[in-house]
Amino acid sequence: MIDSALKEIRRGVSEIIDEERITKLLKNYFENKEGYFVKAGFDPTAPDLHLGHTVLLQKMALFQKYGATVQFIIGDFTGMIGDPTGKSETRKKLDRDTVIKNAKSYEEQVFKILDPKKTQILFNSSWINKLGSAGMLELTTTFNVARMLEREDFEKRYKANAPISISEFLYPLLQGYDSVAIKSDIEMGGTDQKFNLLMGRHLQRAYNVGKEQAVVMMPLLEGLDGVNKMSKSLGNYIGVTDNPNDMFGKILSISDDLMWRYYELLSSLSIEQISSLKQKVNDGILHPKIAKENLALEIVERFHNRDLAQVAKTEFDKVHSKNQLPTDIAKYQVESSIWIAQALVDCKLEPSTSQARRDIKQNAVSINQVKIKDVQMQLEAGDYILQVGKRKFAKIKVI
């Protein structure tokens, strides 16, 4: 049983530090029903989660299956400093109202994956505020500046004479102190968080907590482009609050190779089931589009429901396989003739007229299902169906 649990835990993981401790925790659970604590921290810097975040959440849910209580830390205190990981400059400080608003949004979304009965939602301000000035000074004595500058992003900025604020040095210390305050047994995070995760182990030793947390690091999920990590700022993300049609369509847009990465990190299918699917595709028994559709159905059902997932598939087939128009298309109206690029922006199909011009030149824009190439086109009085790419539609009436 322990070997089977460890096999599932290792799936998709980039690195585990102190697997022996995890084995002991599992052994105590299976033999004595003793629970343990798995910690993960989220800075409320944005109001919505995307599928990249859920890679971590799903692994946490797996630990819940094997006896863990998840300590979901909302970094309402550290979020106001800003995680410097991977940053080339000091981040702007978030105001308290924004932090609380975003934290509430996170709290509402995580229970789409985590078991609420086995989850503690904790705000790290509740113990960091109690540190006071004396406690904060004591915390700074547990680590030295030379060691802090060994961290890759700090080292690069230091060598480039780029500013590093003292508060940024405090961030990994405060994240590590979370592990002291809540006595976590395991901490989880992305591979980019390794320095901060190890800080938790270091501080648990320094404060004589009586335990030293294991660390589980998950890879950063590639976005729709298959190159960069999934990120809202890069626009290559699938949000957990995306509507079913958009979510389904985005998953179908990924490459066949990337599909297996998504299966490994996002699907609830077993390793053996995924391996069997991949073999069927390789042998020509199963078309990769069918495998991708099954993945899309699973993910849409997870964040919405089965009926909406089936409706999303039907709508996708209608638009993409049968070349028909979507059932629901947003409608807009303007009072006079309008430049096509501006119309695309006003209909929320493009972020800017410059991007609209680029898409027209790249043959990605249609009017009434006919591709256009004239970037200077004016839409005169009449009704038009605008389309950008395969998934974006709008109706516009020019009076």
VOGU-3710 file (C-alpha; in Angstrom, 3 decimals, decimal comma):
1> midsalkeir> 0,000/0,000/0,000  2,819/2,419/0,891  4,674/1,608/-2,342  1,506/2,257/-4,339  0,953/5,592/-2,578  4,550/6,658/-3,154  4,261/5,784/-6,832  1,281/8,124/-7,177  3,003/10,834/-5,152  6,127/10,688/-7,342
11> rgvseiidee> 4,074/11,051/-10,527  4,958/14,279/-12,310  7,122/15,497/-9,411  10,359/17,340/-10,258  12,145/16,705/-6,969  11,498/15,316/-3,500  13,761/16,206/-0,598  13,608/13,712/2,293  11,395/11,030/0,778  12,264/8,887/3,795
21> ritkllknyf> 10,237/11,241/5,990  7,253/11,020/3,622  7,493/7,218/3,772  7,406/7,342/7,583  4,376/9,645/7,548  2,531/7,281/5,200  3,511/4,270/7,327  2,124/5,934/10,458  -1,088/6,736/8,633  -1,648/3,246/7,209
31> enkegyfvka> -0,668/1,450/10,434  -1,842/3,847/13,151  -4,207/6,243/11,342  -1,998/9,158/12,391  -2,482/12,222/10,227  0,116/14,782/9,171  0,250/18,278/7,657  1,030/19,295/4,082  1,644/23,000/3,576  1,537/25,171/0,464
41> gfdptapdlh> 1,533/28,935/0,277  -0,207/31,175/-2,224  0,392/34,902/-2,512  -2,884/36,630/-3,384  -1,321/38,708/-6,155  -4,044/37,859/-8,701  -7,714/37,034/-8,169  -7,956/33,895/-10,305  -6,245/30,528/-10,453  -5,268/28,824/-13,696
51> lghtvllqkm> -4,503/25,184/-14,502  -0,821/25,757/-13,731  -1,790/26,372/-10,098  -3,915/23,234/-10,020  -0,900/20,990/-10,663  0,070/21,727/-7,065  -3,495/21,574/-5,757  -4,110/18,140/-7,261  -0,992/16,737/-5,642  -2,163/18,204/-2,339
61> alfqkygatv> -5,535/16,507/-2,863  -3,674/13,229/-3,386  -1,939/13,652/-0,024  -5,382/14,217/1,532  -6,350/10,804/0,167  -3,433/9,367/2,149  -4,129/10,958/5,523  -2,909/14,532/5,179  -4,518/17,726/6,353  -3,655/20,462/3,884
71> qfiigdftgm> -2,524/23,764/5,336  -3,447/26,198/2,565  -1,542/29,356/3,441  -2,834/32,584/1,985  0,105/34,972/2,255  -1,837/38,067/3,144  1,205/39,438/5,009  3,950/38,281/2,625  1,760/39,204/-0,349  2,150/42,841/0,591
81> igdptgkset> 5,943/42,416/0,209  5,728/40,456/-3,028  7,593/37,245/-3,830  10,900/38,264/-5,492  11,354/34,829/-7,100  12,494/35,261/-10,684  12,006/39,008/-10,593  14,542/41,394/-12,088  13,335/44,311/-10,033  11,583/45,058/-6,757
91> rkkldrdtvi> 7,873/44,307/-6,976  5,264/46,913/-6,201  3,604/46,501/-2,830  -0,025/45,345/-2,854  -2,504/47,302/-0,780  -4,415/45,512/1,971  -7,833/45,728/0,272  -6,512/44,085/-2,917  -4,831/41,315/-0,906  -8,028/40,497/0,995
101> knaksyeeqv> -10,182/40,587/-2,156  -7,837/38,266/-4,053  -7,463/35,951/-1,062  -11,233/35,533/-0,860  -11,319/34,598/-4,545  -8,639/31,932/-3,981  -10,515/30,532/-1,029  -13,644/30,072/-3,150  -11,770/28,334/-5,974  -9,493/25,825/-4,210
111> fkildpkktq> -12,375/23,666/-3,007  -13,060/22,671/-6,589  -10,069/20,363/-5,999  -9,300/20,117/-2,293  -11,479/18,336/0,286  -12,762/21,143/2,559  -13,037/18,726/5,490  -9,294/18,052/5,270  -8,174/21,609/4,541  -7,197/24,460/6,814
121> ilfnsswink> -7,335/27,903/5,179  -4,774/29,976/7,075  -3,641/33,591/6,735  0,006/34,085/7,639  -0,608/37,541/9,082  -2,186/35,766/12,077  1,231/34,596/13,308  3,614/37,010/11,604  1,874/40,007/13,198  2,507/38,409/16,577
131> lgsagmlelt> 6,250/38,307/15,962  6,608/41,988/16,720  9,827/43,922/16,203  11,854/41,740/18,604  10,674/38,543/16,924  11,381/39,936/13,480  14,924/40,884/14,501  15,465/37,406/15,932  14,265/35,920/12,631  16,852/37,925/10,680
141> ttfnvarmle> 19,661/36,445/12,817  18,906/32,925/11,545  20,337/33,572/8,058  23,152/35,722/6,684  23,364/38,079/3,717  26,052/36,049/1,947  23,800/32,980/1,931  20,850/35,082/0,778  22,876/36,373/-2,182  23,515/32,784/-3,273
151> redfekryka> 19,923/32,777/-4,455  20,028/33,017/-8,246  17,700/35,984/-8,786  19,318/38,013/-5,996  22,789/37,160/-7,284  21,932/38,345/-10,797  20,445/41,602/-9,582  23,354/42,242/-7,214  25,906/41,723/-10,004  23,885/43,984/-12,296
161> napisisefl> 23,721/46,699/-9,613  19,911/46,384/-9,685  18,053/47,404/-6,514  17,191/44,765/-3,914  15,088/45,961/-1,012  15,621/44,637/2,526  11,970/43,548/2,526  12,749/41,111/-0,301  15,371/39,445/1,893  12,643/39,062/4,489
171> ypllqgydsv> 10,277/37,257/2,117  11,970/33,800/2,128  12,522/34,116/5,882  8,843/34,824/6,462  7,745/32,006/4,160  10,083/29,711/6,066  8,723/30,968/9,382  5,253/29,835/8,274  6,602/26,274/8,568  7,762/27,026/12,104
181> aiksdiemgg> 4,441/28,521/13,179  2,225/25,739/11,801  4,698/22,857/12,263  4,240/21,481/8,761  5,447/17,967/7,898  5,680/18,498/4,138  5,847/21,696/2,103  4,942/21,826/-1,564  5,774/24,358/-4,249  7,023/24,898/-7,773
191> tdqkfnllmg> 10,606/24,274/-8,829  11,174/28,038/-8,827  10,469/28,057/-5,075  13,280/25,713/-4,012  15,228/28,339/-2,052  12,130/29,357/-0,082  11,046/25,762/0,524  14,445/24,816/1,913  14,264/27,865/4,168  11,367/26,184/5,954
201> rhlqraynvg> 13,569/23,172/6,776  16,362/25,480/7,924  14,118/27,510/10,237  12,416/24,459/11,720  15,907/23,376/12,811  16,841/26,861/14,022  13,688/27,169/16,140  13,877/23,576/17,444  10,420/22,677/16,185  11,169/18,981/16,676
211> keqavvmmpl> 10,603/18,060/13,071  12,071/18,931/9,681  9,636/19,148/6,805  10,064/17,177/3,618  9,832/19,142/0,380  7,925/18,200/-2,770  8,532/20,340/-5,868  6,208/20,285/-8,852  7,162/21,374/-12,374  5,809/24,573/-13,883
221> legldgvnkm> 3,095/23,680/-16,395  3,678/24,976/-19,897  0,990/27,245/-21,281  -0,956/26,928/-24,508  2,114/27,928/-26,529  3,967/24,862/-25,241  7,047/26,964/-24,497  6,568/29,390/-21,618  5,088/28,520/-18,245  1,349/29,100/-17,981
231> skslgnyigv> 0,857/32,731/-17,072  -1,896/35,309/-17,236  0,604/37,990/-18,176  1,643/35,936/-21,222  -1,962/35,185/-22,188  -1,220/31,461/-22,567  -3,351/30,274/-19,658  -6,542/28,321/-19,004  -8,331/29,814/-16,008  -10,297/27,604/-13,641
241> tdnpndmfgk> -13,101/30,180/-13,915  -13,077/30,166/-17,741  -16,490/29,334/-19,179  -16,879/25,697/-20,343  -16,712/26,508/-24,064  -13,503/28,528/-23,737  -11,923/25,936/-21,459  -12,761/23,093/-23,836  -11,558/25,016/-26,886  -8,282/26,040/-25,277
251> ilsisddlmw> -7,447/22,464/-24,325  -8,205/21,303/-27,874  -5,788/23,955/-29,168  -2,701/22,473/-27,486  -0,260/20,373/-29,485  -0,453/16,578/-29,488  2,901/16,391/-27,684  1,844/18,864/-24,985  -1,352/16,876/-24,477  0,577/14,091/-22,724
261> ryyellssls> 2,227/16,593/-20,395  -1,258/17,854/-19,465  -2,471/14,276/-18,986  0,421/13,553/-16,625  0,021/16,688/-14,516  -3,732/17,366/-14,690  -5,647/14,143/-15,350  -6,986/11,912/-12,601  -6,311/8,837/-14,765  -3,676/6,446/-13,451
271> ieqisslkqk> -0,175/6,258/-14,919  -1,090/2,893/-16,435  -4,267/4,254/-18,035  -2,387/7,198/-19,575  0,346/4,876/-20,838  -2,299/2,673/-22,468  -3,935/5,703/-24,123  -0,589/6,905/-25,460  0,186/3,458/-26,884  -3,195/3,344/-28,653
281> vndgilhpki> -2,485/6,745/-30,223  1,009/5,649/-31,277  -0,400/2,442/-32,794  -3,035/4,375/-34,731  -5,891/2,715/-32,825  -7,005/6,002/-31,228  -6,924/9,387/-32,972  -5,031/12,018/-30,904  -7,993/14,395/-31,257  -10,213/11,896/-29,422
291> akenlaleiv> -7,631/11,590/-26,634  -7,487/15,379/-26,411  -11,280/15,650/-26,333  -11,418/13,143/-23,463  -8,901/15,231/-21,523  -10,897/18,396/-22,212  -14,121/16,712/-21,069  -12,462/15,581/-17,835  -11,096/19,029/-16,991  -14,277/20,937/-17,891
301> erfhnrdlaq> -16,328/18,495/-15,808  -13,961/19,036/-12,870  -14,484/22,781/-12,796  -18,092/22,879/-14,029  -20,117/19,675/-14,475  -20,624/16,762/-16,869  -23,585/18,292/-18,707  -21,751/21,549/-19,421  -18,708/19,580/-20,577  -20,846/17,709/-23,119
311> vaktefdkvh> -22,458/20,969/-24,263  -18,977/22,466/-24,734  -17,938/19,500/-26,882  -21,099/19,776/-28,994  -20,511/23,488/-29,475  -16,863/22,912/-30,400  -17,832/20,275/-32,978  -20,471/22,599/-34,395  -18,027/25,457/-34,904  -14,838/23,620/-35,795
321> sknqlptdia> -15,857/20,337/-37,372  -19,031/21,433/-39,141  -17,914/25,044/-39,748  -21,109/26,403/-38,204  -21,497/29,470/-36,021  -21,627/29,245/-32,202  -25,053/29,231/-30,582  -24,332/32,260/-28,423  -22,472/35,203/-29,948  -22,005/38,538/-28,176
331> kyqvessiwi> -23,817/41,407/-29,931  -22,627/45,006/-30,365  -23,940/48,098/-32,111  -22,297/51,291/-33,389  -23,881/54,478/-34,689  -21,752/55,031/-37,799  -19,231/53,366/-40,106  -16,216/51,981/-38,277  -12,691/50,879/-39,101  -12,433/47,082/-38,960
341> aqalvdckle> -9,500/47,136/-36,503  -11,441/49,404/-34,153  -14,529/47,217/-34,511  -12,511/44,177/-33,448  -11,294/46,048/-30,354  -14,766/47,397/-29,491  -16,188/43,883/-29,786  -13,511/42,614/-27,385  -12,010/40,289/-29,964  -8,652/42,068/-29,960
351> pstsqarrdi> -6,697/43,869/-27,225  -5,550/46,676/-29,543  -5,878/47,965/-33,093  -2,213/47,129/-33,724  -2,846/43,489/-32,811  -5,964/43,543/-34,969  -3,915/44,757/-37,935  -1,360/41,979/-37,367  -4,067/39,314/-37,246  -5,694/40,615/-40,426
361> kqnavsinqv> -2,336/40,460/-42,217  -1,841/36,913/-40,909  -5,186/35,842/-42,390  -6,731/35,223/-38,953  -9,779/37,543/-39,275  -13,055/36,747/-41,032  -16,216/38,710/-41,738  -19,313/36,606/-42,314  -17,019/33,550/-42,452  -14,890/34,996/-45,275
371> kikdvqmqle> -11,202/35,817/-44,615  -10,217/39,447/-45,087  -6,855/41,057/-45,881  -7,681/44,786/-46,084  -6,437/46,366/-42,834  -8,063/49,680/-43,830  -11,549/48,251/-44,395  -14,485/50,348/-43,198  -17,677/48,638/-42,072  -20,638/50,562/-43,476
381> agdyilqvgk> -24,300/50,210/-42,419  -25,265/46,578/-42,042  -24,930/43,435/-39,892  -21,624/41,595/-39,628  -20,283/38,490/-37,915  -16,650/39,051/-36,916  -14,295/36,187/-36,192  -10,700/36,064/-34,960  -8,973/32,706/-35,061  -11,091/29,646/-34,399
391> rkfakikvi> -12,766/30,584/-31,108  -13,553/34,315/-31,036  -16,856/35,555/-32,496  -18,969/38,700/-32,258  -21,933/40,225/-34,065  -21,855/43,921/-34,818  -24,645/46,086/-36,234  -23,562/49,296/-37,945  -26,397/51,826/-38,162
//
